[in-house]
């Protein structure tokens, strides 16, 4: 993941890592942003255990299990300063619903970092470029940065106030 997208983000708040939260992502977010709390939402119990152990003691990490990545009913609206979603958008059955859920969870002015694989001639999984453009222009978000390189897209969005 291109960690340069974390540069300049405010730390100290609440951070949500939504789906496919590799231990390296959790560690990097904690080390760079120094959030007060990290909530990790995943569809795999095994992955949740691994991720929580990765930063044990460094910061409070709360694991949350969900069956459907685009709907996390256990978490309150407008409660996160930052949402990091790595390879989660492509797994969502309802991609527009995923983006709506990210917007619901973010505080006003909060940021979302969306990292996803792009669908290409050689790769059947991922998100198509046209579909991604529509999703990044979801109402309630302002696109701050975007990078499309080597079959991967990284976007930073801000919840509009």
Backbone bond lengths (Angstrom), bond angles and torsions (degrees), N, CA, C in turn:
res aa  C-N    CA-C-N  psi(-1)  N-CA   C-N-CA  omega(-1)  CA-C   N-CA-C  phi
1 X - - - 1.460 - - 1.514 109.04 -
2 X 1.305 118.12 136.14 1.461 120.89 177.67 1.534 110.37 -74.71
3 X 1.310 116.04 98.86 1.470 121.36 -174.74 1.519 112.94 -68.65
4 X 1.316 118.55 -10.08 1.461 120.43 177.93 1.533 110.83 -59.63
5 X 1.329 117.78 -22.27 1.456 120.08 178.73 1.519 112.52 -70.87
6 X 1.327 117.60 -15.50 1.463 121.10 175.60 1.522 112.02 -83.37
7 X 1.332 116.49 -18.34 1.468 120.47 -178.69 1.525 110.31 -61.11
8 X 1.302 115.85 137.53 1.457 121.47 176.46 1.518 114.20 82.80
9 X 1.329 118.15 -2.56 1.457 120.16 177.85 1.517 109.62 -83.32
10 X 1.310 115.77 143.30 1.456 120.83 179.21 1.515 110.01 -72.92
11 X 1.294 116.91 138.35 1.454 121.75 175.86 1.516 109.50 -103.59
12 X 1.292 115.95 -175.18 1.454 120.93 175.65 1.502 114.86 90.88
13 X 1.314 118.76 -16.57 1.460 120.99 -179.11 1.514 111.84 -92.26
14 X 1.299 114.95 -155.71 1.464 121.46 178.35 1.520 109.23 -98.51
15 X 1.315 115.45 133.81 1.464 122.51 -177.99 1.526 108.95 -119.36
16 X 1.318 116.32 132.62 1.457 122.64 176.71 1.518 108.85 -112.91
17 X 1.318 116.23 125.72 1.461 121.15 174.11 1.512 105.53 -108.16
18 X 1.319 115.32 114.64 1.462 122.43 -168.50 1.520 111.09 -104.80
19 X 1.325 116.49 104.61 1.457 122.13 175.92 1.513 113.61 70.15
20 X 1.296 117.36 152.85 1.467 125.44 179.44 1.525 111.03 38.42
21 X 1.302 116.58 55.42 1.463 121.78 -178.85 1.514 109.20 -92.58
22 X 1.307 115.99 81.92 1.452 120.39 178.08 1.525 109.01 -58.31
23 X 1.340 118.23 145.86 1.467 119.85 179.07 1.526 113.03 -52.48
24 X 1.335 117.72 -33.63 1.472 119.87 179.37 1.526 111.39 -65.19
25 X 1.331 117.39 -34.16 1.466 121.04 178.81 1.521 109.61 -68.81
26 X 1.322 116.40 -45.54 1.466 120.69 179.61 1.520 109.66 -60.79
27 X 1.343 116.97 -47.96 1.475 120.87 179.91 1.515 111.38 -60.02
28 X 1.322 116.92 -46.37 1.467 121.01 -177.49 1.529 111.46 -63.53
29 X 1.322 117.24 -42.71 1.466 121.17 178.50 1.524 110.55 -62.32
30 X 1.328 116.78 -41.64 1.467 121.11 -179.79 1.527 110.54 -66.42
31 X 1.339 116.96 -46.94 1.462 120.89 -177.16 1.531 112.55 -66.77
32 X 1.317 117.59 -40.68 1.463 120.21 -176.03 1.521 113.33 -82.14
33 X 1.330 117.74 -37.34 1.459 120.75 -171.79 1.526 113.53 -101.99
34 X 1.323 117.06 -21.49 1.458 122.25 -178.27 1.535 111.89 48.95
35 X 1.341 116.72 55.97 1.464 119.61 -179.69 1.523 111.93 -71.46
36 X 1.317 115.99 158.88 1.461 120.88 176.90 1.522 110.28 -71.96
37 X 1.330 116.08 -32.50 1.464 121.05 -178.99 1.518 109.15 -152.49
38 X 1.329 115.47 144.96 1.455 122.08 174.39 1.521 107.71 -121.58
39 X 1.311 116.10 126.90 1.460 121.37 174.99 1.522 106.39 -109.93
40 X 1.323 116.33 125.70 1.462 121.84 -179.82 1.520 108.24 -110.76
41 X 1.337 116.29 121.50 1.460 121.81 178.78 1.519 107.58 -110.79
42 X 1.315 115.73 128.33 1.467 120.58 -175.42 1.518 109.54 -147.00
43 X 1.323 116.36 157.07 1.465 122.33 178.20 1.521 111.68 -95.96
44 X 1.314 118.27 4.53 1.461 122.93 -179.39 1.530 109.54 -126.03
45 X 1.328 116.15 123.01 1.472 120.30 177.84 1.529 111.11 -62.03
46 X 1.328 117.29 -40.56 1.466 121.61 -179.07 1.522 111.13 -62.16
47 X 1.333 116.57 -44.56 1.464 120.31 179.17 1.527 110.73 -62.80
48 X 1.328 117.47 -39.62 1.468 120.98 179.00 1.521 111.38 -59.57
49 X 1.322 116.88 -44.61 1.470 120.64 179.66 1.524 111.35 -61.72
50 X 1.325 116.36 -44.64 1.463 121.41 -179.68 1.523 111.09 -62.33
51 X 1.339 116.48 -45.00 1.458 121.02 -177.31 1.524 111.99 -66.82
52 X 1.323 116.87 -40.83 1.465 120.38 179.59 1.522 111.22 -63.91
53 X 1.336 117.15 -37.26 1.465 121.11 179.23 1.528 111.80 -71.56
54 X 1.323 117.38 -25.73 1.469 121.68 -175.40 1.520 112.30 -60.72
55 X 1.318 117.47 -32.38 1.470 120.52 -177.56 1.518 111.66 -124.49
56 X 1.294 116.48 24.71 1.454 121.38 -177.57 1.524 111.16 -53.49
57 X 1.317 115.79 125.36 1.455 121.07 177.12 1.518 113.69 91.55
58 X 1.333 119.28 -23.92 1.458 121.27 -177.67 1.528 111.24 -73.80
59 X 1.325 116.02 -38.62 1.456 122.14 -179.11 1.524 106.76 -160.18
60 X 1.295 116.48 158.43 1.465 119.23 178.65 1.528 108.96 -68.68
61 X 1.331 116.34 120.75 1.458 122.27 177.89 1.523 107.88 -115.54
62 X 1.305 115.37 121.44 1.458 120.67 -179.85 1.526 109.02 -108.33
63 X 1.337 118.31 114.75 1.461 120.26 177.70 1.528 110.86 -84.63
64 X 1.329 116.46 139.08 1.461 122.23 178.55 1.529 107.54 -132.72
65 X 1.316 116.38 124.69 1.456 121.33 178.53 1.525 109.11 -92.75
66 X 1.337 116.27 139.47 1.460 121.39 174.38 1.518 108.84 -139.90
67 X 1.299 116.22 149.14 1.471 120.17 177.52 1.516 111.32 -85.25
68 X 1.327 116.24 -31.62 1.458 121.79 -177.10 1.524 108.01 -123.17
69 X 1.316 116.91 119.13 1.467 121.95 -172.67 1.526 112.86 -66.41
70 X 1.331 118.14 -22.44 1.461 119.49 -177.48 1.533 114.18 -91.28
71 X 1.334 116.87 8.29 1.465 119.38 177.02 1.516 109.54 -148.61
72 X 1.330 116.61 112.47 1.471 122.14 -178.69 1.523 107.38 -120.42
73 X 1.324 115.81 81.88 1.459 121.08 -173.10 1.526 113.42 -67.63
74 X 1.338 117.78 -20.62 1.468 120.56 -177.50 1.528 113.08 -70.68
75 X 1.315 116.99 -19.26 1.461 120.52 -174.63 1.528 111.26 -100.59
76 X 1.342 116.55 136.53 1.466 119.77 -178.12 1.530 112.70 -74.17
77 X 1.301 115.53 153.06 1.466 122.12 177.87 1.521 110.76 -66.86
78 X 1.325 115.97 155.30 1.468 123.47 174.84 1.531 112.75 51.77
79 X 1.334 116.91 46.53 1.462 118.30 -174.47 1.530 115.13 -123.03
80 X 1.343 118.91 1.48 1.456 120.36 -178.03 1.525 111.31 -124.80
81 X 1.338 114.61 141.48 1.459 121.28 176.94 1.526 111.04 -83.95
82 X 1.330 116.08 -27.76 1.458 121.26 -176.96 1.518 109.88 -145.59
83 X 1.334 116.02 134.36 1.468 122.15 172.82 1.521 106.81 -120.13
84 X 1.334 115.83 126.78 1.460 121.50 176.10 1.515 106.95 -113.99
85 X 1.330 116.58 121.74 1.464 122.06 179.68 1.521 108.78 -124.94
86 X 1.318 116.49 105.84 1.462 121.88 -178.96 1.524 108.78 -107.92
87 X 1.314 116.68 118.86 1.467 124.30 179.63 1.523 112.27 55.62
88 X 1.322 117.15 29.37 1.462 122.06 178.81 1.514 111.53 -98.42
89 X 1.312 116.94 -38.03 1.466 121.05 -178.53 1.518 110.21 -57.75
90 X 1.304 117.61 -42.05 1.464 120.81 -178.36 1.527 112.55 -67.80
91 X 1.337 117.78 -24.16 1.465 121.73 178.59 1.516 113.17 -83.51
92 X 1.320 116.92 -18.43 1.463 120.96 -176.99 1.527 110.75 -67.95
93 X 1.324 115.43 133.61 1.467 120.35 176.70 1.526 109.70 -69.23
94 X 1.331 116.10 -37.77 1.463 121.76 179.26 1.524 107.50 -118.69
95 X 1.305 115.63 96.03 1.465 121.29 -174.71 1.524 112.63 -64.81
96 X 1.316 117.91 -39.57 1.467 120.51 176.62 1.525 109.38 -63.36
97 X 1.320 117.38 -39.57 1.465 122.03 176.87 1.525 111.61 -62.76
98 X 1.322 116.72 -36.44 1.462 121.65 176.80 1.525 110.19 -61.55
99 X 1.333 116.54 -47.38 1.466 120.62 -179.51 1.532 111.00 -65.10
100 X 1.323 116.92 -37.44 1.462 121.19 177.24 1.524 110.58 -64.21
101 X 1.330 116.53 -39.02 1.466 120.90 178.80 1.531 111.06 -66.79
102 X 1.318 117.29 -40.79 1.464 120.88 176.87 1.523 109.43 -60.19
103 X 1.324 117.00 -45.20 1.470 121.05 179.13 1.526 110.70 -62.66
104 X 1.325 117.75 -41.05 1.471 121.40 179.85 1.527 111.53 -61.65
105 X 1.319 117.24 -39.81 1.459 121.87 -175.75 1.528 113.60 -76.77
106 X 1.336 117.16 -26.04 1.467 120.86 -177.72 1.525 112.39 -77.60
107 X 1.340 114.68 144.83 1.465 120.64 170.25 1.529 108.62 -73.40
108 X 1.321 116.77 162.87 1.466 120.63 174.61 1.523 108.59 -58.43
109 X 1.306 117.45 130.73 1.457 121.84 -178.23 1.522 114.00 80.36
110 X 1.334 116.99 -1.56 1.463 121.08 178.04 1.521 111.07 -70.17
111 X 1.322 115.57 159.03 1.471 120.45 -176.62 1.525 111.17 -113.09
112 X 1.322 114.04 148.23 1.463 121.58 174.42 1.517 108.05 -122.44
113 X 1.319 116.17 132.66 1.463 121.52 173.21 1.520 105.95 -110.08
114 X 1.320 115.34 116.08 1.457 121.80 -178.75 1.524 108.12 -110.53
115 X 1.321 116.57 120.54 1.466 122.36 176.90 1.524 106.40 -119.91
116 X 1.328 116.26 126.47 1.460 119.66 -179.47 1.519 111.49 -147.24
117 X 1.306 115.27 155.47 1.461 120.24 174.57 1.519 108.25 -80.03
118 X 1.310 115.47 145.31 1.454 121.05 176.71 1.519 110.02 -95.10
119 X 1.318 115.28 139.85 1.454 120.50 175.82 1.523 107.31 -74.81
120 X 1.320 116.68 130.01 1.464 121.40 -179.95 1.528 108.96 -131.05
121 X 1.300 114.68 179.21 1.462 120.29 177.75 1.525 110.37 -58.64
122 X 1.319 117.15 -37.16 1.462 122.04 -177.88 1.522 113.57 -90.63
123 X 1.322 118.07 -18.92 1.469 121.66 -177.40 1.528 109.18 -118.49
124 X 1.307 115.25 117.70 1.466 120.71 -177.74 1.534 112.29 -81.16
125 X 1.325 117.26 -29.22 1.467 119.76 179.38 1.519 109.34 -87.65
126 X 1.304 115.41 159.28 1.459 120.48 -179.61 1.514 110.54 119.53
127 X 1.319 115.04 -167.74 1.462 122.05 -178.88 1.525 107.52 -117.48
128 X 1.321 116.65 134.27 1.458 120.76 176.94 1.518 110.81 -67.99
129 X 1.333 117.41 151.45 1.472 121.15 -177.39 1.520 112.20 -60.59
130 X 1.330 117.95 -42.42 1.475 120.26 -179.82 1.522 111.06 -65.12
131 X 1.334 116.50 -43.36 1.457 120.48 178.18 1.526 110.47 -63.06
132 X 1.323 116.95 -40.91 1.465 121.04 178.99 1.524 110.76 -61.28
133 X 1.311 117.34 -43.90 1.472 120.47 179.31 1.528 110.96 -58.44
134 X 1.324 117.04 -43.29 1.466 120.68 178.48 1.530 110.57 -63.59
135 X 1.328 116.55 -42.66 1.456 120.44 -178.69 1.529 112.12 -66.33
136 X 1.331 116.79 -37.74 1.467 120.30 179.38 1.522 111.93 -69.88
137 X 1.321 116.80 -18.22 1.466 121.32 177.80 1.523 112.01 -99.92
138 X 1.330 116.25 23.33 1.459 121.31 177.21 1.527 109.42 -59.69
139 X 1.336 115.47 138.41 1.470 120.17 178.42 1.523 110.35 -54.12
140 X 1.317 115.64 140.65 1.455 120.92 177.46 1.518 113.54 95.51
141 X 1.335 117.52 -3.65 1.461 121.89 178.21 1.523 110.50 -120.66
142 X 1.322 114.25 151.05 1.472 121.41 170.66 1.518 106.10 -122.20
143 X 1.334 116.44 124.43 1.458 121.92 179.68 1.525 109.21 -75.85
144 X 1.342 116.73 123.30 1.457 122.13 -178.65 1.524 110.92 -98.29
145 X 1.331 115.97 -47.55 1.476 121.20 -179.61 1.517 109.28 -143.97
146 X 1.333 114.21 151.00 1.456 120.12 177.26 1.512 108.93 -149.63
147 X 1.327 115.76 142.68 1.452 121.55 177.15 1.526 108.30 -141.24
148 X 1.324 116.40 129.13 1.459 121.93 176.29 1.518 107.12 -121.33
149 X 1.335 115.97 105.77 1.467 120.51 -177.65 1.517 110.81 -142.24
150 X 1.304 115.99 139.65 1.457 123.57 173.47 1.526 113.85 44.70
151 X 1.314 116.25 47.07 1.456 120.33 176.20 1.512 115.45 75.61
152 X 1.344 116.84 14.89 1.457 120.76 179.76 1.523 109.23 -132.65
153 X 1.312 115.44 141.60 1.469 121.80 176.72 1.514 108.80 -116.07
154 X 1.328 115.96 138.26 1.457 122.32 174.23 1.522 106.49 -129.93
155 X 1.324 116.53 128.66 1.469 120.70 -179.69 1.529 109.60 -135.14
156 X 1.320 114.90 142.96 1.463 121.52 173.57 1.520 106.58 -114.43
157 X 1.318 115.27 123.03 1.455 122.33 -178.97 1.523 108.97 -119.04
158 X 1.331 116.50 149.93 1.457 121.97 175.32 1.519 107.58 -118.74
159 X 1.334 116.25 134.12 1.450 119.67 176.15 1.511 108.44 -69.79
160 X 1.305 115.39 120.97 1.466 121.09 -177.59 1.523 110.93 -64.73
161 X 1.313 115.00 144.46 1.475 119.53 -179.52 1.507 110.98 -95.37
